[in-house]
Amino acid sequence: MNQIELQSRRNFLANAGGGMGMLAYASLAQAESSSSVIQPHFTPRAKRVIWLFMHGGPSHVDLFDPKPMLTKYSGKSLPASFGDVMTRRDVKKNPLLAPIRRFHPRGQSGLEISDFLPHIAQHADDLCVIRSMHGDSVNHPQSVYQMNTGSTLMGCPSVGSWVAYGLGSENQNMPAFVVLPDPGGGLKGGPPAWGNGYLPASYQGVTMRPGASPILDLQPQPGVSAGQQQRDLALIDKLNRRHREQRDSDDRLTARVKAYELAFRMQTEAPELVSIQNETAYTRKMYGIDRKETREFGERCLLARRMIESGVRFVQLYSGDTNGWDAHADVEKNHTEHCQRTDKPVAGLLQDLKQRGLLDDTLVIWGGEFGRMPMSEQGKGRDHNPWGYSVWLAGAGIRGGRAHGATDEFGLRAVSDKVSVNNFHATLLHLLGIDHDDLTYFHNGLHKRLTGPDEAESIEGLIS
């Protein structure tokens, strides 16, 4: 065995100088041309998903869940009949706070939406607002994990990873699951929210961003010739195969090789995909890219559309940095800022998908990890509320122009047609043609599911 073969794999990879993407070349040369699409369990209504995640907890009682009684009793204490409330604040010292903006019936359906969101309100007839979502934690990280993975514990696969595992990608040159994080960073709970958990690493969300370098370290290092690439990659492929043959029970190397193969293919496709220069001025204006306050989020919404057009199965787009929609001190100030940034781009996305015929088989989701309390905090803010909050869906077989379920008269708790996170995930999978009971992965002696060990069911009332 020669000198190079005696080197540790880690040192060799560090010194190869070819860049992550080039590690795939030798394997790519032998790759099969067959599609990576996996057949669903039954005919799907949705072929793809765009999830607009409003990090921090948007206030349902100020956006999508009108409560006249909250206005009537504003400034008074929550009635004792509501019993104990799990919150970090003293309920008796924090009186009820009226909705910050007025609600109005919108569209032909008359679905009520707040003045905070005038552009999204124009699409009311496409929206099904779930007003009865409920979770299990008042803390950000646990709730972010639950909404994304079905569990309040870190380390479980995200919804996007499950979808990638269950359906594969429609484009072998692009990942099945792409994440467009907020450039401000600071997601409570961090990247495990879009992680693969115990699924193979090739199913984790691939983070991308606008600009010439959509994925960091994707391009080859300067000065590396094509011939050097091929020689390096051929040797690495040989070492990988030898290493893998000796460890049949360990799929981590296989997952890593697949990821490298994908990265190599993305070298040519991803830069073109994230370039929006060829989009018309009309389209750019539709997304608010022509205005400073909406430009950043508008660019990412436009990228989400371009992703699903290219065959990406699941795109998750985050709004909100460290604090995001977390309006503890001042709902008016916080939600004015975040609604101004996102309202027009989201409306533009819906309009663009509809006029291109993509909304018919694309599911759009809007929501955060929880809502806000009807009681005030610091006079003008609201605390976290996972017991009753709103999420809306549009497209892909969703009957729009209506609300599903309800919270109580003050918006504190879900009381009718309650939708748990597990049932929400079961519905999402159902729309994609997947039976959630049959989408399993064997781990630690158990057949694991996105929807957990307990019974879950899709919500037929959400589907037209």
N, C-alpha and C positions, 0 to 999 in steps of 0.2 A: 504493500500500500504506500502510495507516494505521500509527499509532504502535505499537499493540499487536502488529501482525504483524511489526514490525521488531525486537521484543525477541528476545533469545535464548530458545530453548525452555527451557533450564535455569532462567533467571531467572523466566520466566513460570510454570513449574510450581511453583517455590518460592513465588511470591507469590499463586497462585490461591486459597489458603486453603480449599480444599474437602476436604482429606484424601484419602489415596490411594484409598479405595474409591469416592469420588464421581466419579473420573475416567472411570468406565465408563458413566455413565448414558446418554449419547447413543447409544453403541454398543449398550448393552443394550436400548434401546427398539426396535432393529431386529434383535435377536438371533433366530435361528431357535429354534423350540421342540423341534427334534429332539434325541434322546438323544446323549450323547457316548460311549456304549459302543461299543467296537470288537470285532468278532467274533474269538474266539480261533481258533487253527489247528485245534484238535480239541476234543472235549468235555472240559471241565475237571473236575477233582475239587474244586478249590478256587476259590471266587469272590473270596476276599479273604485277606489275610495280616495277622497281628499278630506282630511280631518284638520279643521282649523281649531287649534287648541289655545284657548284664552287663559293663559297661566296666571294664577293668583286668585281666581274666583270672582267672575262677574256677578253683579247683583241682579238676580232674577226679578226682584220686586221693583227694580228701577228700569228694567229693560223689556221683559217678555211676560211678566205675570202680574197684571194689574190688580190692586187690592183697594177698593173704595173704603173698606173698613179701616185700613191702615191710615188713610187720609183723615177719616172721621175721628179716630182716637189718637192721632199724633200728639205727642207730648204727655200721654198718660202711660201708666205702667201696663205691662202685659197682664191680662186677667189671671188670677190665681188658678182658674179652672184649667189652664194649660199645664199645670204641674211643674215639676223640675225641668229645667232646660240645661242640657250639657253645653256649656259655653265657658270661656275663660273670664267672662265679665260678670259683674254683679247685675243681675237682671233688674232688681228693684231700683238701682241707681241709674239705669239706662232706659229711659222711656222710649216708646214706639216712635219711629221716624217715618214721616210721610214719604211717598215716592218723590224723588228729586225732580223728575220731569213728568209731564202729562202723557197719558196714553190716549191713542185714538184708534178707531176701527180703520183697517187698511184694506185696499183692494176690494174685489167683489165679494170676498169671503167675510170681510169685516173682522179679521183676526186683529186683535189689539196689540200694538207695538209702541214703545216709548218714542218720544221725540229725540232721545239720544241717538237714534239710528234711522234717520230719514231716508237713506239710500237703501238699506236692507229692507225697510218698510215697503218700498216699491215692489218688492218681490214676495209680499206676504202670501199671495195665492200659491206660491211654490213651497212654502215652509210648513212643516209639521212640527210644532213646538211641544216637546215633552215637558210638561210642567210638574211632573211628579217623580223626577229622578231622586234617588236617595242612596247615600253611601254610609260608611262605617267609621270615619275618622274626622276629627275637627282640625287635624294638622295637615299642612301642605304636603310634605314628602309622602306620607302614607296615602293621602287621597290622590296625589298624582300617580303613584304606583297603582292604586286600585283602578282608577279610570283607564290607565294604559295597559295594565296586565291582569286585572281581575283580582289581584291580591294586594293587601296593604303592606306586604313584606317585600323587601328588595330581593331581586334575583330570579323572578319569574319572567317568562317570555312576554314580550309586548304583543299587542293585537296585530301590529304590522308584521312582526316576525311569524306569528301563527298563520297569517294570511299568505305570506311568502312560502312558508313550509307546506301549506295546504294546496296552494294553487300554482306556485312558481311564477316566473316572469313571462310576459308576452314578448320580450325582446332580450335575446341572449347577450346583447351588448350593454344592457343596463340592469341594475339591481331591481328586484321586485319591490323593495321597501326603501324609500328615500325620506329623509328628515331634513327640513329647512328650519333650523333653530333661530331664535331671535338673536341678532348680532350682539345685543347687550348681554347675553349669557345669563347665568344666575338661576336656571331652572331649579326649583326646590325638589331635591331628590336626584337631580343630575341625569346623565346619560342612561342609567339603567331604565329610565322611562321608555326608551326605545331599544333596549337591549334584547339579546336573544335568550337570556336566561340559561336554561338547561338544554335548549335546542342547539344544534350545531352552529358554529360562529358565522357560517355563510348566510344565516337568516337575520342577522342583526341589521338595524337601520343604518343606511349609509348617509352620513351628513354631507350636505352640499350647500353651496352658497353662490350668489351671483358673481360675475366677473370672469377674468381670464383664468383663474385657478379655482375651479369649482370644488376640487378635492385636494387638500394639501398633500404634497409629496407624491402626486400621481405621475408627474412627468419625469422622464429620465434626467439624470444629472448631466450638466454640460460636459462636453468632451468625450462622451461615451459613444463609440462608433457602433453601427449596426452589427458588424462582425463580432465585436466584443460582447454586445448584448447576447447574440446567439450562442457564443461559446460559454458565457457565464450561465445562461439559462439552461443549456443542455446539461452542464455539469450539476447544477442545482436540482434539475429534474431527476437525474440519475441518483443523487444522494437522497432525495425525497422518497423515491420509490423503494430504495433499499431500507430506509428508516421505517417506512410504512409497512413493508412486508414483515418486519419483525414485531410489529405492534398492531395486530389485526383488531384488537378490542378498543383501540384508542382512535376516535374519529376526529380528533382535533387537527391533526396534520392534514387529513383529507379536506376538512373545512377550510384550512388556511390556504391550501393549494387552489381550491375553487375560488376563494376570494382573490388570490393573485391573478388567476386566469381572467376573472371578471374585470379586475383593475386594469389589466393590459388592454382588454377590448374597449374599456371606457376611455382610454387615452385619446382615441380619435373621435368618439361620439359625444362625450360629456362637454368638452369646450364649445362645440357647436350648439348643443342643446341649451346651455345656459346663456347664450348670446341672444339678447332681445333687440339687437340693432335693426333686424330686418322686419320687426313688427311695425305695423302702420301707426301713424300719428293718432288715428282714431282709436285704435286698440290701446295704445299707451295712455291716452286720455281717459278711456273707459275705466282703467285700473287706478287712475290718480297718479300715474308716474310723472305727469307734468307739473305736479304740485309738491312743494317741499315736505309738508306734513304727512302726505300719503305715499311718497315715492318709494320708501324702503319696503313697506309692507305690500304695496302694489306690485313691485318687482317680484317679490316672492310668490304672490298669488298668481302672477302671470307665469312664473316658472313652474308652479304646480300644474297649470293647464298644459304647458309644454311637456312636462314629465309624463302625464297620463296619455298624452297623444303619442309619445314615443314608446309606450308599452310598459311603463312603470305601473305596478299593480296598486300600490298603497303609498300615498304621500301624506306626511304629517307636517303641518306648518304651525309654528309656535308664535304667539303674540305675548309679550310681557317679559321683561328682564327679571332682575332679582326680586322686585316687589310686584311688578306687573299690575294686574287688576285688583290687587289686595288693598281695598279701600278702607283701611282702619280709621284714618284721620278725617278724610273728606271725600265723600262719594262724588260730589259735584266736580271737584277738581280732578280726581283720578279718572273717573269715567268720561269726562269731557275730553281729556287728553287721549285716552285709549280708543274711544269711539271715533274721534276725529282721524286717528291714524288708520283705523281698520274698516270703518263703515263703507266708504266708497270702494276700496279695493275688493271687499267681499262681494258687494253688489255687482261690481264689474266682472268678477269671476263667474257669478251666476248667470249674468247676461251673456257673457262670452261662451260659456258652456252650452247655453240654450241655443244661441244662434248658430253654433257649429254642430248641433245635434248630439252633443256629448252628454248633456244632462239626462238624457233618456236612460243611459246605462252607467252613469257615474253617480255614486252616492257622496253627497257633501254633508259633513257633520260640523256643527259649531257648538262649542261649549268649553267649560273649564273643569277643574277638579271638584268644585262645589259652588254654592251660591253664598249669599250674605244674609245675616239676621235681620228681622224686621225692627229690632230694637236698635237704638243709636249707640255709638261708641265715640267718646270724646266730643259729643255734641253733634257732629256732622258726618261721622263715619259709621261703618257696620262691621261686625265680627263675622267669622266663618260660619257657614251653615251647610252641613252635608245632609240634613234631614229632609230637605225639600228644595229642589233647585231645577233650573231649566236648561235643556239642550235642544237644539233644533236640527232637523234633517231635511234634505231636499234632494230631488232627483231619484232615478233608479227604482221606480215602483212605489215611491212614497206619495201618499195622497196629501196634497198640500192645502193651505188655507184653513188650517184648523189647529186646535190644541188637544193634546192627549193627556188625560189625568188632571189632577188639581191638588193644590196645597190648601191648607185651612184658610180662614178668612184674613189672616195676617201674613200668610206666606211662610210660616215657620216650619211646618211639617207636611210631607206628602200624605194625603188622606184618601184619594180615590185613584183607581187604576195605577197603583204604584209600580214604578219601574226600577228594579235593582240594577246595579252595574252588571251583574252576571246575565240578567235577562236582556239588557241592552246589548251586550256582546253577542249573545245567542241570536238576537235579531239581525245584527250586523252580518254575522256569518251566514244566516239564512238568506239574506239578500244577495250574498255572493255565491249562493248555491251550495253551501257547506252545512251539513248536519253537525252541530256542535258536539253531539254525543260521540260521533265517529271520528272527529279530529283529535287524535290522541298521540302522545309520545311516551314511550316507556322510559321511566327514570326512577332510580332508587326503588325498584321493585313494584312500581305503580304505573298505571296508564294515566298520565296527566292530561288535563284539558284546560283550555283557556277559561271555561266557565266553572272550573272547580269541581270538587267531589260531590257537592250538593246538587239537587235537582234545579235545572234552569230551563226556561222555555222562551222561544221567540214570541214577541208581542204581535199577534196577528192584526190587532187594531191599528198598527202603524203602517200597514202595507195595503195599498189600494187593490 
